[in-house]
Amino acid sequence: MGTNTWDRRRFLLSAAGLVTAAACSNGNKKAGPTTSAGKTTTSTGLATPKLAADPFRLGVASGDPTHDSVILWTRLAPDPDNGGGMPDQDVPVRWEVGTTDTFTKVVTSGEAVALANCAHSVHVDATGLSPAQEYWYRFQVGDYETAPARTRTLPKADAAVDRFRLAFVSCQAYPGRYYTAHRALSEEDLDLVLHLGDYIYEGSGDGSPRQHRGPEPTTLELYRDRYALYKADADLQAAHAVAPWMVTWDDHEVENNYANGMSEDNNDGTIRVTEADFLKRRAAAYRAYWEHQPIRAKAPTGSDLKLYRAAVIGTLAHLVMLDGRQYRDDQTCDDKLFANRTECPEIDDPA
């Protein structure tokens, strides 16, 4: 990439970042939680507002495990269909991790902050855990408490591992179908679940027996609503509650067939959406993705989010999660399918 192109792209990325520069920050409070090994009584000192309904309607999830930690996620949303329904204030959320689903032995616990400007999502880095160990976790706000959910740490990098139970899911188009595969997955005894992209679909098309609500998302609020629709699905929640997940995205988390800063609307070579405008949309989509996933990543403050990463599963496997959208060149020949390569010589161009 030439110097001029790089400078221009960096400028556009910075401009898009202004949209979410205040993402997940509130004075001196950090977006992350307070955590410590062993049973704790940490407190944020925040008051718990009175809630009219269960705030855990989007379920819970865990993800990005290491040999001694795992990310725990939830989002407070008593009214998911209408922006979440939470008051415009930060809310303390208690969490705990135990060795059984009865929590007779709590190995670590604490209080996190669900930030109002972060859609009241919570990302807890629960540390001080043992390798290759099953754990149970739950969250609590006021009188409301989540059902126990199962997670698991990875083995140490030098541990001899002869068996690791892995599943993957992808392409969760909501309209016109149910998540029966997720329900079946929730009945398996798994060590890790991979999500390989298209966690949501951005289209506004109808489906039967169910369909998307609202228009195609282009703003942070609309992307949040789309995730809330998906996260409210009971089968998807059950699949998240049985094992930790590692997730990556494809295109539909932003827009069909987008490539880096290129909108699908420009695939025929005609610029209908400027790169600066598209990166604003991508910034909103990436922010909503972070808010709704149990990922070990900092909250994005612009239109980029480092999602590629790796996990070592003892001496058995080295798992690499790729990002095939954020850094790619545009698809060849206006993103069309061709019967033969003579119609699209770009296919054979190594550049």
C-alpha positions as CSV (number, residue, x, y, z in Angstrom):
1,M,0.0,0.0,0.0
2,G,1.5,3.4,-1.0
3,T,2.3,6.1,1.5
4,N,-0.4,8.4,0.3
5,T,-3.0,5.7,0.5
6,W,-1.9,4.8,4.1
7,D,-2.0,8.4,5.2
8,R,-5.5,8.9,3.8
9,R,-6.8,5.7,5.3
10,R,-5.4,6.5,8.7
11,F,-7.1,9.9,8.5
12,L,-10.4,8.3,7.6
13,L,-10.0,5.8,10.4
14,S,-9.4,8.7,12.9
15,A,-12.4,10.6,11.6
16,A,-14.6,7.6,12.0
17,G,-13.2,7.2,15.5
18,L,-14.7,10.5,16.6
19,V,-18.1,8.9,16.5
20,T,-17.2,6.4,19.2
21,A,-14.3,8.2,20.9
22,A,-16.1,8.1,24.2
23,A,-17.0,4.5,23.9
24,C,-17.2,2.6,27.2
25,S,-15.7,5.3,29.4
26,N,-17.2,7.2,32.3
27,G,-14.9,9.6,34.1
28,N,-12.2,7.6,35.8
29,K,-14.1,4.4,35.6
30,K,-12.7,1.7,33.3
31,A,-14.7,-0.4,30.9
32,G,-13.4,-3.5,32.4
33,P,-14.5,-5.1,35.7
34,T,-12.8,-5.5,39.0
35,T,-11.5,-9.0,39.4
36,S,-9.2,-10.9,41.8
37,A,-8.4,-14.5,42.6
38,G,-10.1,-16.1,45.5
39,K,-13.5,-15.2,47.0
40,T,-13.7,-11.4,47.2
41,T,-16.1,-8.7,48.4
42,T,-15.0,-5.9,46.0
43,S,-17.6,-3.2,45.6
44,T,-17.9,-0.3,43.1
45,G,-19.8,1.8,45.6
46,L,-22.5,2.4,42.9
47,A,-26.2,2.3,43.8
48,T,-28.4,-0.3,42.2
49,P,-31.4,1.2,40.5
50,K,-34.9,-0.4,40.9
51,L,-35.6,-2.4,37.9
52,A,-39.1,-3.3,36.8
53,A,-38.2,-6.5,35.0
54,D,-35.4,-9.1,34.7
55,P,-32.4,-7.4,33.2
56,F,-30.8,-10.7,32.1
57,R,-33.1,-11.3,29.2
58,L,-30.2,-11.6,26.7
59,G,-28.5,-14.4,28.7
60,V,-24.9,-14.8,29.5
61,A,-21.8,-16.1,27.7
62,S,-18.2,-16.9,28.3
63,G,-15.3,-16.8,25.9
64,D,-11.6,-16.5,25.0
65,P,-10.4,-18.9,27.7
66,T,-6.8,-19.3,28.7
67,H,-5.3,-21.9,31.0
68,D,-6.1,-19.6,34.0
69,S,-8.8,-17.2,33.0
70,V,-12.0,-16.7,31.0
71,I,-14.1,-13.7,29.9
72,L,-17.6,-13.6,31.3
73,W,-20.3,-11.6,29.5
74,T,-23.8,-10.3,30.0
75,R,-25.8,-7.2,29.0
76,L,-28.5,-5.7,31.2
77,A,-31.6,-5.3,29.0
78,P,-35.0,-5.7,30.7
79,D,-36.7,-4.4,27.5
80,P,-34.5,-5.7,24.6
81,D,-37.1,-4.7,22.0
82,N,-36.8,-1.0,22.9
83,G,-33.2,-0.1,23.3
84,G,-32.6,-2.2,26.4
85,G,-34.9,-0.4,28.8
86,M,-32.2,0.5,31.3
87,P,-31.9,3.9,33.2
88,D,-29.2,6.2,32.0
89,Q,-26.8,5.4,34.8
90,D,-24.0,2.9,35.5
91,V,-25.1,-0.2,37.4
92,P,-23.1,-2.5,39.7
93,V,-23.2,-6.2,38.7
94,R,-22.1,-9.0,41.1
95,W,-20.5,-12.0,39.5
96,E,-19.1,-15.2,40.9
97,V,-17.3,-18.4,39.7
98,G,-17.7,-21.7,41.4
99,T,-16.6,-25.3,40.9
100,T,-20.2,-26.6,40.8
101,D,-23.5,-25.2,39.7
102,T,-24.6,-24.9,43.4
103,F,-21.7,-22.5,44.1
104,T,-20.9,-24.2,47.4
105,K,-17.2,-23.4,46.6
106,V,-16.7,-19.9,45.1
107,V,-13.2,-19.6,43.7
108,T,-13.5,-16.0,42.6
109,S,-16.0,-13.2,42.6
110,G,-16.4,-9.5,42.4
111,E,-18.4,-6.5,41.2
112,A,-18.3,-5.1,37.7
113,V,-19.8,-2.0,36.3
114,A,-22.4,-2.1,33.5
115,L,-21.7,1.2,31.8
116,A,-24.6,3.1,30.4
117,N,-22.6,4.3,27.4
118,C,-21.6,0.7,26.7
119,A,-25.2,-0.6,26.4
120,H,-24.9,-1.8,30.0
121,S,-22.7,-4.7,28.8
122,V,-20.3,-6.4,31.1
123,H,-17.0,-8.1,30.3
124,V,-15.4,-9.8,33.3
125,D,-11.9,-11.2,33.1
126,A,-12.2,-13.9,35.7
127,T,-8.6,-14.8,36.6
128,G,-6.8,-17.1,39.0
129,L,-8.5,-20.3,37.7
130,S,-7.0,-23.8,37.3
131,P,-6.0,-25.3,33.9
132,A,-8.4,-27.6,32.0
133,Q,-11.1,-27.2,34.7
134,E,-14.8,-26.9,34.5
135,Y,-16.4,-23.9,36.2
136,W,-19.8,-22.4,36.7
137,Y,-20.6,-18.7,36.8
138,R,-23.5,-16.4,37.3
139,F,-24.4,-12.7,37.6
140,Q,-26.7,-10.8,40.0
141,V,-28.3,-7.3,40.0
142,G,-30.6,-6.4,42.9
143,D,-33.1,-9.3,43.3
144,Y,-32.3,-10.7,39.8
145,E,-29.9,-13.5,39.2
146,T,-28.9,-15.5,36.2
147,A,-29.1,-19.3,36.0
148,P,-25.7,-21.0,36.4
149,A,-23.8,-21.3,33.2
150,R,-20.8,-23.6,32.4
151,T,-17.4,-22.6,31.2
152,R,-14.0,-24.2,31.0
153,T,-10.3,-23.2,31.0
154,L,-7.8,-24.5,28.5
155,P,-5.0,-26.8,29.4
156,K,-1.5,-25.4,29.9
157,A,0.6,-25.0,26.7
158,D,2.9,-27.9,27.7
159,A,0.2,-30.2,28.9
160,A,-0.2,-33.6,27.1
161,V,-3.7,-33.5,25.6
162,D,-5.1,-36.4,23.7
163,R,-8.8,-35.3,23.4
164,F,-10.4,-31.9,23.0
165,R,-14.1,-31.5,22.2
166,L,-14.7,-28.7,19.7
167,A,-17.7,-27.5,17.8
168,F,-18.4,-24.6,15.4
169,V,-21.3,-22.6,14.3
170,S,-21.8,-19.8,11.8
171,C,-24.2,-18.0,9.5
172,Q,-27.0,-17.4,12.0
173,A,-29.6,-15.9,9.6
174,Y,-32.6,-15.2,11.9
175,P,-35.4,-14.8,9.4
176,G,-37.1,-17.9,8.2
177,R,-35.5,-20.5,10.5
178,Y,-34.9,-21.6,14.1
179,Y,-31.7,-22.4,15.9
180,T,-32.3,-26.1,16.4
181,A,-28.6,-26.8,15.8
182,H,-27.8,-24.6,18.7
183,R,-30.2,-26.5,20.9
184,A,-28.5,-29.7,20.0
185,L,-25.1,-28.2,20.6
186,S,-26.3,-27.2,24.1
187,E,-26.8,-30.8,24.9
188,E,-23.2,-31.8,24.1
189,D,-20.3,-32.0,26.5
190,L,-17.9,-29.5,24.9
191,D,-14.6,-27.8,25.7
192,L,-14.9,-24.9,23.3
193,V,-17.3,-23.6,20.6
194,L,-16.0,-21.5,17.6
195,H,-18.2,-19.0,15.9
196,L,-16.9,-18.5,12.4
197,G,-18.8,-15.4,11.3
198,D,-22.2,-13.9,10.5
199,Y,-23.4,-13.8,14.1
200,I,-26.1,-11.5,12.9
201,Y,-27.5,-10.6,9.5
202,E,-27.9,-6.9,8.6
203,G,-30.7,-7.2,6.0
204,S,-34.3,-6.0,6.6
205,G,-35.9,-8.9,4.6
206,D,-38.9,-10.8,5.8
207,G,-38.9,-14.4,6.7
208,S,-41.3,-17.0,7.8
209,P,-41.9,-18.2,10.5
210,R,-39.9,-15.2,12.0
211,Q,-38.3,-12.1,10.7
212,H,-36.0,-9.2,11.5
213,R,-37.4,-6.1,13.2
214,G,-36.7,-2.6,11.8
215,P,-34.6,-1.4,8.9
216,E,-31.1,-2.5,7.9
217,P,-28.8,-1.2,10.7
218,T,-26.4,1.5,9.9
219,T,-26.1,3.2,13.4
220,L,-25.0,2.0,16.8
221,E,-28.5,2.0,18.1
222,L,-29.8,-0.1,15.3
223,Y,-27.0,-2.6,15.5
224,R,-27.6,-3.0,19.2
225,D,-31.3,-3.7,18.5
226,R,-30.3,-6.4,16.0
227,Y,-28.0,-8.1,18.5
228,A,-30.7,-7.9,21.1
229,L,-33.1,-9.7,18.7
230,Y,-30.6,-12.5,18.2
231,K,-29.4,-12.8,21.8
232,A,-32.9,-13.2,23.0
233,D,-33.2,-16.5,21.3
234,A,-33.5,-19.3,23.9
235,D,-31.5,-21.8,21.9
236,L,-28.7,-19.5,21.2
237,Q,-28.6,-18.6,24.9
238,A,-28.5,-22.3,25.8
239,A,-25.5,-22.9,23.4
240,H,-23.6,-20.0,25.0
241,A,-24.3,-21.3,28.5
242,V,-22.8,-24.8,28.0
243,A,-19.2,-23.9,27.0
244,P,-16.9,-21.0,26.3
245,W,-16.9,-19.5,22.8
246,M,-14.2,-18.0,20.5
247,V,-15.8,-15.8,17.9
248,T,-14.8,-14.0,14.7
249,W,-16.8,-12.2,12.2
250,D,-17.4,-12.3,8.4
251,D,-19.3,-9.7,6.5
252,H,-22.9,-9.6,7.7
253,E,-21.9,-8.2,11.1
254,V,-21.5,-5.0,9.1
255,E,-22.8,-5.3,5.6
256,N,-22.9,-8.1,3.0
257,N,-19.7,-8.5,1.0
258,Y,-18.0,-5.4,2.5
259,A,-14.2,-5.4,2.2
260,N,-12.1,-3.3,4.5
261,G,-13.3,0.3,3.9
262,M,-15.3,-0.7,0.8
263,S,-19.1,-0.8,0.9
264,E,-21.1,-3.4,-1.1
265,D,-22.8,-0.4,-2.7
266,N,-19.6,0.4,-4.6
267,N,-18.9,-3.1,-5.9
268,D,-19.5,-2.1,-9.5
269,G,-16.9,0.7,-9.3
270,T,-19.4,3.5,-8.8
271,I,-18.8,5.3,-5.5
272,R,-22.2,5.6,-3.9
273,V,-20.9,5.5,-0.3
274,T,-17.7,7.3,0.5
275,E,-15.1,5.5,2.5
276,A,-15.4,7.9,5.4
277,D,-19.1,7.4,5.6
278,F,-18.7,3.6,5.4
279,L,-16.1,3.6,8.1
280,K,-18.5,5.4,10.4
281,R,-21.0,2.6,9.9
282,R,-18.2,0.0,10.4
283,A,-17.3,1.8,13.7
284,A,-20.9,1.4,14.9
285,A,-21.0,-2.2,13.9
286,Y,-17.7,-3.1,15.5
287,R,-18.7,-1.3,18.7
288,A,-22.0,-3.3,18.9
289,Y,-20.1,-6.5,18.2
290,W,-17.8,-5.9,21.1
291,E,-20.6,-5.0,23.4
292,H,-22.4,-8.3,22.7
293,Q,-19.5,-10.8,22.6
294,P,-17.3,-12.4,25.3
295,I,-14.1,-11.4,23.7
296,R,-10.7,-10.6,25.2
297,A,-10.3,-7.3,23.4
298,K,-10.4,-3.6,24.3
299,A,-13.5,-1.7,23.4
300,P,-13.1,-0.1,20.0
301,T,-12.9,3.7,19.9
302,G,-13.1,3.9,16.1
303,S,-13.6,1.8,13.1
304,D,-11.1,-0.9,13.9
305,L,-11.0,-3.8,16.3
306,K,-8.2,-6.3,16.7
307,L,-10.0,-9.6,16.5
308,Y,-7.4,-12.1,15.1
309,R,-5.8,-14.2,17.9
310,A,-4.7,-17.6,18.8
311,A,-5.2,-20.3,21.5
312,V,-2.9,-23.1,22.5
313,I,-4.6,-26.3,23.4
314,G,-1.8,-28.1,25.2
315,T,0.5,-30.1,22.9
316,L,-2.5,-31.1,20.8
317,A,-3.3,-28.1,18.7
318,H,-2.6,-24.4,18.0
319,L,-5.9,-22.7,17.1
320,V,-5.7,-19.5,15.1
321,M,-8.8,-17.3,14.6
322,L,-8.6,-15.1,11.5
323,D,-10.1,-11.8,10.5
324,G,-11.0,-12.1,6.8
325,R,-12.9,-8.8,6.4
326,Q,-11.2,-5.9,8.2
327,Y,-8.0,-5.9,6.2
328,R,-8.9,-7.5,2.9
329,D,-8.7,-6.1,-0.6
330,D,-12.0,-5.7,-2.4
331,Q,-13.3,-8.8,-4.2
332,T,-12.3,-9.1,-7.8
333,C,-14.4,-8.0,-10.8
334,D,-17.1,-6.1,-9.0
335,D,-17.8,-9.1,-6.7
336,K,-19.5,-11.1,-9.5
337,L,-19.4,-14.8,-10.1
338,F,-17.9,-16.0,-13.4
339,A,-18.1,-19.1,-15.4
340,N,-14.5,-19.0,-16.4
341,R,-11.4,-17.0,-15.6
342,T,-11.2,-15.4,-19.0
343,E,-14.1,-13.2,-18.0
344,C,-12.2,-12.1,-14.9
345,P,-8.4,-11.9,-15.4
346,E,-8.0,-10.3,-11.9
347,I,-8.5,-13.8,-10.4
348,D,-5.0,-14.8,-11.6
349,D,-3.3,-11.5,-10.8
350,P,-1.0,-12.0,-7.8
351,A,-1.2,-8.3,-6.9
